[in-house]
Amino acid sequence: MNFLLWLLLPVGLVLAIGLAASFYMTSRQPRSAFHTPAEYGLQFEEVVFNAADGLLLQGCFIPAPGSERAVIILHGHGGSLDWDIHRAPAFHTAGFNVFLFDFRAHGRSQGRLTTFGYLERQDVLGAVEFLHRRGMKHIGTLGFSFGGMASMLAAPICPGIQAVVTDGGPTRQRTALAARAVELHFPCWIADLLAWLTVLITSLRLGANLFHYEPVRWVGKITPRPVFFIHGELDQYCPSTEP
């Protein structure tokens, strides 16, 4: 009995940590920065639009009169459009309409659950539909980290996205989660186990196999549209050695 108890204790602890990590990583992310395009002398419109599954999202549209080209800038996990507004002037000067928005469960937008890109695909699809209604005919995405993951999952099912740029977008959720666990001083083998367990538990909570929705399984389906990967060799969330 004592042996069984000693065996069950660490197993229960690992399961508890995995469950806690799942709730932590999928919890709502509050707005943590406050900026507007007006700080850069840009005229803009605050907009409310629907994700493809109907959720209300809020964003910021910066028009370039006479242009039918647009770029959607996608923020990282825990961020908001505020963090990326400084990127808008360069695109606007180049003749692009710029659209930024807060992902579900982030900042201004509705939602209580963030999902490693699985549901965020619907947010990107809604953003593309919004731009189509505004007369945009040439649309590309620029996604950072979490936003890069969402773009790699959305583009294969959205012909309206004609080009994808992903900056530090992890190829697998597990890799990014394991890297975060290592930052928290977990041994590598425990970090890998916890990352796998977190994705498994989150899959059960969502009723969807998130292992199937890893970007590495989908990004090849974007072809023949162009994809530009921006990557740093010291990026632990997206290591260059990962197969």
C-alpha positions in Angstrom: 0.0 0.0 0.0 2.8 2.4 0.9 4.5 1.6 -2.5 1.3 2.3 -4.4 0.8 5.6 -2.5 4.3 6.7 -3.3 3.7 5.8 -6.9 0.4 7.6 -7.1 1.6 10.8 -5.4 4.0 11.9 -8.2 1.6 10.8 -10.9 -1.2 12.9 -9.3 1.2 15.8 -8.9 2.1 15.8 -12.6 -1.5 15.5 -13.6 -2.4 18.4 -11.3 0.4 20.6 -12.7 -0.7 19.7 -16.3 -4.3 20.6 -15.5 -3.2 23.9 -13.9 -1.0 24.6 -16.9 -3.9 24.0 -19.3 -6.2 26.4 -17.5 -3.4 29.0 -17.1 -2.4 28.9 -20.8 -6.0 29.1 -22.0 -7.3 31.7 -19.6 -8.4 35.2 -20.6 -5.5 37.7 -21.2 -6.2 41.2 -20.1 -5.1 44.3 -22.0 -1.7 45.3 -20.8 -0.8 48.2 -23.1 -2.7 51.2 -24.3 -1.8 52.8 -27.7 -3.6 54.1 -30.8 -2.5 54.8 -34.4 -3.0 58.5 -33.6 0.3 58.4 -31.8 1.9 57.9 -35.2 -0.3 60.5 -37.0 -2.5 57.9 -38.6 -6.2 58.1 -39.1 -8.0 55.0 -38.0 -11.4 53.5 -37.3 -12.2 51.4 -34.2 -14.2 48.4 -35.5 -16.3 45.5 -34.1 -16.6 42.4 -36.2 -17.5 38.8 -35.9 -15.1 35.9 -36.0 -16.2 33.1 -38.3 -17.9 31.3 -35.4 -19.8 34.5 -34.4 -17.7 35.7 -31.5 -17.4 39.5 -31.3 -13.9 40.9 -31.7 -12.6 44.4 -31.6 -9.9 45.9 -33.9 -8.4 48.9 -35.5 -8.6 49.6 -39.3 -6.1 52.1 -40.8 -7.2 52.9 -44.3 -5.0 53.7 -47.3 -7.3 55.5 -49.7 -7.3 54.1 -53.2 -5.5 50.9 -52.2 -7.0 47.4 -52.4 -4.1 45.8 -50.5 -4.2 45.0 -46.9 -2.1 43.4 -44.2 -3.5 41.9 -41.0 -1.1 42.1 -38.1 -1.6 39.3 -35.5 -0.3 39.8 -32.0 1.3 37.2 -29.6 -0.2 35.3 -26.7 -1.0 37.6 -23.8 -0.7 40.7 -26.0 -3.1 42.9 -27.9 -3.1 45.0 -31.0 -1.6 47.8 -28.9 1.8 46.1 -28.9 2.0 46.1 -32.7 0.6 49.5 -33.7 4.2 50.7 -34.1 4.5 48.4 -37.1 1.6 50.0 -39.0 3.3 53.2 -40.3 5.7 51.4 -42.5 3.0 49.3 -44.2 0.7 52.4 -44.5 3.5 54.3 -46.2 4.0 51.4 -48.6 0.3 51.7 -49.6 -1.3 49.0 -47.5 -4.5 49.2 -45.5 -3.6 47.9 -42.0 -5.9 45.9 -39.8 -5.0 45.0 -36.2 -7.4 43.3 -33.8 -7.4 41.5 -30.4 -7.7 37.7 -30.6 -10.5 36.1 -28.6 -10.0 36.2 -24.9 -7.5 39.0 -25.3 -7.8 42.7 -24.6 -11.0 44.2 -26.0 -12.4 41.2 -27.6 -15.0 38.7 -26.3 -14.2 35.2 -25.2 -12.9 33.5 -22.1 -10.7 30.8 -23.8 -7.5 31.0 -25.8 -6.6 27.9 -27.6 -3.1 27.7 -29.2 -4.5 28.8 -32.6 -7.2 26.2 -32.9 -10.2 28.6 -32.4 -8.1 31.6 -33.3 -8.3 30.4 -36.9 -11.9 31.6 -36.8 -10.7 35.1 -35.7 -8.4 35.3 -38.7 -11.2 34.2 -41.0 -13.5 36.8 -39.6 -10.8 39.5 -40.2 -10.4 38.5 -43.8 -14.1 38.6 -44.3 -14.2 42.1 -42.8 -11.5 43.3 -45.2 -13.4 41.8 -48.1 -16.4 43.8 -47.2 -14.2 46.9 -47.2 -13.2 46.1 -50.8 -9.8 44.6 -50.2 -8.7 42.2 -52.9 -5.1 41.4 -51.9 -4.7 40.4 -48.2 -1.6 39.1 -46.4 -1.0 38.3 -42.7 1.9 39.2 -40.4 1.8 37.1 -37.3 4.1 37.1 -34.3 4.6 34.0 -32.2 1.0 32.9 -31.2 -0.2 35.1 -34.1 2.1 33.2 -36.4 0.6 29.9 -35.3 -2.9 31.2 -35.9 -2.0 32.4 -39.4 -0.4 29.1 -40.3 -3.6 27.3 -39.2 -6.0 29.8 -40.9 -4.3 30.2 -44.3 -4.7 26.6 -45.5 -8.5 27.0 -45.1 -8.8 30.6 -46.3 -8.0 31.2 -50.0 -8.5 34.9 -49.3 -5.1 35.0 -47.6 -2.6 35.5 -50.4 0.6 35.7 -48.4 1.8 34.7 -45.0 4.6 36.1 -42.9 5.2 34.4 -39.5 7.8 35.8 -37.1 8.7 33.2 -34.5 5.6 31.2 -34.9 6.2 27.8 -33.1 5.7 24.8 -35.3 4.2 22.8 -32.4 2.4 23.9 -29.3 4.3 21.4 -27.2 7.6 22.9 -28.1 6.6 26.4 -26.9 5.1 25.0 -23.7 8.1 22.9 -23.0 10.4 25.9 -23.5 8.3 27.9 -21.0 8.5 25.1 -18.5 12.3 25.1 -18.8 12.3 28.8 -18.2 10.4 28.0 -15.0 13.3 25.7 -14.0 11.7 22.4 -14.7 14.1 19.7 -16.0 13.9 19.1 -19.7 12.3 15.7 -19.5 9.6 16.9 -17.1 9.1 20.0 -19.3 8.4 17.8 -22.3 6.0 15.6 -20.4 4.1 18.5 -18.9 3.9 20.2 -22.4 2.4 17.0 -23.9 0.1 16.6 -20.9 -1.1 20.2 -21.2 -2.0 19.8 -24.8 -3.7 16.5 -24.1 -5.8 18.0 -21.2 -6.7 21.1 -23.3 -7.7 18.8 -26.2 -10.1 17.0 -23.8 -11.5 20.2 -22.5 -12.1 21.5 -26.0 -13.3 18.3 -27.5 -10.7 18.7 -30.3 -7.4 16.9 -31.0 -5.0 19.8 -30.7 -2.1 17.5 -31.7 -3.7 17.4 -35.1 -3.8 21.2 -35.2 -0.1 21.8 -34.8 1.1 24.4 -37.4 3.7 22.0 -38.8 0.9 19.7 -40.0 -0.8 22.5 -41.9 1.7 25.0 -43.1 2.6 23.0 -46.2 -1.0 23.3 -47.4 -0.6 27.0 -47.9 1.4 26.4 -51.1 1.6 27.8 -53.8 1.0 31.0 -52.0 4.2 32.6 -50.6 5.2 32.0 -46.9 8.0 34.0 -45.3 9.4 32.6 -42.1 11.3 34.9 -39.7 13.3 32.9 -37.2 16.1 33.5 -34.7 18.5 30.7 -34.0 18.4 31.3 -30.2 14.6 31.2 -30.1 13.8 28.5 -27.6 10.1 28.5 -28.5 10.8 27.6 -32.1 14.2 25.8 -32.3 15.8 25.4 -35.7 16.6 21.8 -34.9 13.0 20.7 -34.5 11.9 18.2 -37.2 
